[in-house]
Amino acid sequence: MDIGVIGLGRMGGNISLRLMRGGHRCVVYDRSDKAVADLAAKGATAASGLADLVARLPAPRTVWVMLPAGAITEATVTELGTLLGKDDIVIDGGNSFYKDDIRRAKALAAQGIHYVDVGTSGGVWGLERGYCMMIGGAKDALARIDPILATLAPGIGTIPRTPGRDGRDPRAEQGYLHCGPAGSGHFVKMVHNGIEYGMMEAYAEGFDILKNKASDALPEDQRFTLDMADIAEVWRRGSVISSWLLDLTAAALAENESLSNYSGEVADSGEGRWTIEAAIEEAVPTPVLSTALFTRFRSREGHTFAEKLLSAMRFKFGGHVAQGHGS
């Protein structure tokens, strides 16, 4: 397929590369001329702006927007609405707020343009591993872009099949899923990130307890000097708490058990906040997710080992560099 990709950062660039590897033609644009030139050197078609990108695509067009949530995505989708035509598709693969998706989809539908929101998980590893995608939008639009989604998805791989799935949507096993109407994809991804906050916090607190078992405040015969890197490694092997996050934790600890190369300051992308807001709207209690979010706020005032571990995990899966990283 032919597809335009707008935004060639950590994920947008790798999405373009994975699509090209899968035989798709990518027309790419970014405010950074270097990012465009780098991808053009690898086989992409360079565009000088949004209008040029649209002009280089055959109708009906498909354009993937991979930009930070907020004003830049809003402005880009609005401008695309003036450039695209009937039956064209706009895909927002970033981390937009799901209520913004609902509004944008209605506005574009009035012009005959389809809007698809794709919650995309995979971080800097997606180029090789593939991307888990949670998708909102009309079924006919999704049917048209299925070759793109299938190329980006990780596939079944080596993960054991889940018993009892006969008759269910087979795309879920491939790593992508049509969740429902516009906004539902980003809503599911939003909650995914809220859960991610909680899982990361649980690991961070647990390892902090292990590390502080050597504290001088404890009776001498109750002090243990424990090897964080080896504990993370052994838990990866058959433990019920094994996960990709634990894999990344083990890698970070093996590189530097003190995590002195991480500041401990942990940012939040906004989706954790939105998850808590949704929980409040639905009157759903979320003590773990709320605490995990508030801990990130507190981390900007002082840094414990737990927060350094959070920072390390976040860097490992998403390339997010905290202030002071590498110092």
N, C-alpha and C positions, 0 to 999 in steps of 0.2 A: 504494500500500500504506500501511497504518498501521504506524508504527514508533516505539518509544520510544528516546530518546537520553539517556544518562546521562554527564555530563561535557561542559561547553560551553566548553572552553578554545580555544586557537588552532585546533586541528583539529576538535574535536567541534562547535564552533559553526558552522564552515564546512561540515562534513559535513551538518549539519542544514539549512543554507541551500541547499546544492546539491540535497538531496533535495526540499525544498519547491519549488524552482524546477522540478524534474522532475515535480511533481504529486503527490508523496507527502505524507501527513499525519504530522507529527512531534509526538509528545508528549515534552516535554523536562524534564530536571531537572538541577540543579547546586546545590552548597552555596551558591553565590553567587546571592542573590536578583536582583541586577542582571543577571547573565548570562541568567537565566531570563526576566526582564522584557523585556530587549532582544530576545530571539528571539520572545517572545510578540507584541511589537509588530510583528514582521515576518511573523506568520501562524502561529507554532507554538502548540500547546496547552500551557499551563504546568501543571506538576505540583508538588505541595508536598513530595513525598518518593517513595521507591521504591514503597511500597504504593499511593499515589495514582496514580503513573505506570502501574502494572500494571492498576489498576482502570479507567483511561481507555482501555485498548487492547482491541479485540475479539479473542476467541480464534479460532484459535491465535495467540498473541502473539509478536512479535519485538522484542527489546530489544538495542540496540547500546550497549556499554559502552566509553567513550573516556576512560580515566583512566590516570594514571601506573602503570607496572608496580610490583608489590609489594603492600604491605599494603592499600592503599585498593581496588585491584582485587579482591584476594582477599576482602575483607570484603563488597564489593558483589555479587560473584558468589555468595558463600555466602548472603547475604540474599535474592537473587533466587531461589535454589533453594527457599526457604521460601514464596515468594509465587507462583511460576509453576506451571503444571500440565502435564499430558501433552500432548506435541506442540508446546509452546512452544519458542522458540529464543532462546538467549543468544549474542550475538556479542561477542567481545572484539577490538576494533579497535586496541588499544594495542600496547605493545611487551613483552608478557609473555614470560617464559622458557618455551620450548616444552615443557619437562617439567612445568611447572605446568599447561599446557593439557591434557596427557594425563591428569593426575590429576583435574582438574576435569571433563573430559568423562566419565570413568568414574563419578564421583560423581553427576553430573546424569543420566546415562543410567539409573541405577538408579531414578530418579523419572520416567522417560519424557520428560525434557527434553533437547533437542538443544543441543550446544555447538559453536560455530563460531569458529575463530581466524582473524582477518583481519590479516595484516601489511600495514600501510597506509603507502605512501610518496607524498609530494606536498607535505608541509610547508604553509607558509602560502600557497603558490600553488595548492593543490588546488581551491579554490573555483572558480577560472576554468579551470585546466588539466585538472582531474580528478585522480583518485587511482589510482596503480598498486597493485593489491591481490593479495596472495598468500594463498590460502585453504586452511584445513584443516578437515575435517569430513565428515559423511556426505553422499552425493550427493543423497538426497531432501531434506535440509535446504537444501542449496545451491540446488536447483531452486526451492524456495519463495521464497528471497530473491533470486533472479536479477534481478528488476526493480530492486531496490535497488542491487545491485552494478553493473548496466548503467548506471544513472543516475550513479553516482559515478565510474565509469571514464572515462578520457579519450577513448576511441574511437580509431579508426585515425588520424584527423586528417590531417596532411600528411606523416607519416612514410612513406617508400617501403615497399611490400610486400616481404617477404623471399621470394626465389625458393625453390621446393621445399617449401613448407608444405602442399601439398595433402593432405587427409586428417587433418591435425592439428587440435587443439582451437582453434576459431576465436575463443574468448574471449581467448586470449593476445594476439591482434592488437588486441583492444579495450582491453587494459590490465588484465585480471584473469584469474586462473587458479586452478583447483582443483588444488592440489599433491598432496593425498592425505588421509590420516586426520587426526584431531585432533592438533594440534601441528605438523603439517608446514608450515602457512602461516607461523607465526611462526618456524619453523626457517629457511625460505627467506629471510624478511625479515631474520633475524638475520645470515645470511651476506651478504646484500645490504649491510647496514650495515657489516660487517667490510670488505667490498670498498671501500665508500665511504671508510672511514678511509684505506685504502691509496692510493686515487686522489687524495684531498685532500692527503695527505702528499707524493705525487710532484709535484703542482703546486707546493706550498709550497716544497719543497726546490729545485726548478728555478728558481723566481723568486728565491729567496734567492741562488742562484749568479749569476744575471743582475745583481741589485742590487749584489752585492759585487765585481763586475768593476771598479768604480771605487775599490777599496780602495788606500790609500796603501802597503800592504804589497807591492803588485805593481810591477814596473818601469813607469816612467811611460809608455813607448810601448805597454804592454799594458793600459792602463787604458781602459775604455769607460764613459761615462755613458749608460746605456741607459734608454729610456722604457718603464717597466713597463706603463702603461696601453695604449700603442700596440702593444706586443708581444702582450699578451693579446688585443687586438682583431684583429690580423692572423692570429693562430693560430685565431681563431674561423672564419676564412674559408677553408674548403677543407683545413685541416690535418688530419692523421690523429689528432691529439690533441684535436680539438674535442669539446666535450661541454657539457651544461647547467652543470656545475660551472665550466667555463671561462667560460661566459657570465656567471655570477654573479661570478667573479673579475674579469672585465673591467669589470663595473658597479661593483664596490667600488673598483677602482684608478682608474677615471674620476672617481669622486666625491672621492677623496683618495689620491693616489699613495703618500704616506708611510704610510697606514693608521694615522695617529696617533690616530684615534678608536676604535681597537680595542686592548684590553689585551694580547692575545697569550696570555691564559690560556684553554686549550681544555678543556672538560669532555668526559666520555665518558658515553654513555647507559646503558652496561651491556652492550649487544649486542656491542660489540667484544670485551669480555672473554669473553662467552659463546661467541663464534665461536672464539676461541683455545682455550677449554676443550673445545669440540667437536673441534677439530683434534687436540688432545692425546689425547682418547678414541679417535679414529680413526687415530692415528699419521700424520697428514698434516702435512708440513712447511709452515709459513706464515711465512717470515722477513719478508716485506713487511708483512703484516697485524700481526704481533707488534710490529715496530719502530714502525709507525704508532700503535699503542695506547700503547706505552711513551713515545713522543714527547709524547703528550698528558699523561701523568703528569709528565714533565719540564717541560712548559710552565707548570706551576703554581709553578715555582721561579724562573723568569727567562724573558724574552720576546725572541725573535728576530723578524726580519721574517717568517720562514717561519711562525711561530706566529701572528703577527698576520693573515697571509693565511688560515690555517686558521680563525681566529676570524671573519674577515670572511665566508668562504664559508658557515660554519655559520649565521651570522646571516642571510645572504641567502636560504638555502633553507628554513630552519626557524624563523627568528625567535628563535633562541637568543641571549640577550644575555649576553655574558661580563662578568664583574666589571670595571668601569672603562670599559665601552663608552659612548661619547658624551662622555667626559671630555676 
